[in-house]
Amino acid sequence: MIAENNHNSPSLAALVGRVARVALGGLRTRAELLAIELQEERLRLTQLVLWSMVLVFLGILGALLLTATIIFLFPEDARIYVMAAFAVLYLLGAAAVSVVVKSLLKREPFSESIDQVKKDRLWLESLK
């Protein structure tokens, strides 16, 4: 038997149109992912700023009242040494908190979008 040519195969224009629709669909998906991640990052940043402000306010207020109470429990001639000890303690605390804040800020924003773009690039390079 002789194989017959299939005249129902799609034309070049139809294939190009299909590829263009798939490409646009992929771009739309990536744009939606980027928009969602942007909203998540804005929310995370807002929460980080708000909780940091609350932490600073309550921490300062509590430390001030506790420090004043403890300082006034000591005799007058020893109060300067107690104040110096509290100053050192607070500086050490500030250093520890700065380490925590830096670790919170290490997370790369838009990581999912960046990963998807890398995967797309690798896929396109594999087609060559």
N, C-alpha and C positions, 0 to 999 in steps of 0.2 A: 504494500500500500504506500501511496505517496502522501506525505504529510501536506495538509492544506495550510495555506497562510491564514492566520486568524485576522480577519478584517475588523474585528471588534476591539482590538487593542487601542488604548488611549493614545491620542495624538501628543506631540511634543508640547503644544500649548497647554493641553490639559494637565500634563505632568508638571510643567513649570508652575501652573496655577495651584496645583495640589501642594507642591513643595513650598510655594510662597505662603499658602494658608497655614501649613504646619509651622513654618518659621515665624509667622506673625502670632500664631497661637503660643509658641514657645516664648516669644518676647512678651506677650501679654501676661503669661504665667509668671515670668521673672519680674515684671513690673509690679504685679500684685504682691508677690513675695517681698519685694523691696518696700512697698507701701506698708505692709503689715509690720515688717521689722522696724520701719521708721516710727510707727505708732508705738511699738513696744519699747523702743529706745527712748522716746520722749517720755513715756510713762515711767520707765526705770529711772531716768534722770530726774524727773520731778519728785519721785519718791525719795531718791537719794538726797536731794537738796532739802526736802522737807524734814526727813528724819535726822539729817545732820544738824539742821537748825534746832530741832527739838532737843537733840542730844547735847548740843553746846549750851543751850539755855538752861536745861535742867542740871547739867553737870556743873556749870559755873555757880548756879544758885546753891546747889547742895554742898559743893566744895567750900564755897564762901561761908555758909552758915556753920558747917562742921569745923572748919578751920578756926573761925572766930570763937566757937565754943571751946575748942581744945586749947587755944592760945590763952583764953581767959582763965582756964583752970590752973595754969602754971603761975608761979610767982613772977613778979614784975621783972626781976633781973634775968630770968631765964626765957622770957618771951621772945627775945630777938633770935635766940638759937632755935626755938621751936618754929618760928616763922621761916628761917633759913631751911630747916628740914622739910617743911611743907613745900617750899619753892622747888627744892630738888625733887621731891616726890611728884609734884605736878609736871615738872619738865620731863621726867621719865614716863609719866602717863601720856603726855602729849606725843612723845616719840612712838609709843606703842600704838596709839590711835592712828598716827600717820601711816604706819605700816599696814594697818587694816584697811584704811581708805585707799591706799595704793593698790592693794590686792583686789579691791572692788572695781577699780578703774582699769585693771589689766584686761578684762574681758573685751575682746575685739567687737566693736559694733558691726552689725550687718554681716555676721559670720556666715549665716546660711546663704545669703545672696552671693557672697564671695565664693563659697564652696560650689554653688551651682554654676557660676560663671566659669570657674576652673574646670568643672566637669564638661561643660559645653565646649570650652576651648580644646580640651584633650580629645573629645569626640570629633570635633572638626579637624584636628590635626591627624587623627587616625584615618580619615577619609582620603587623605592625600596619597 
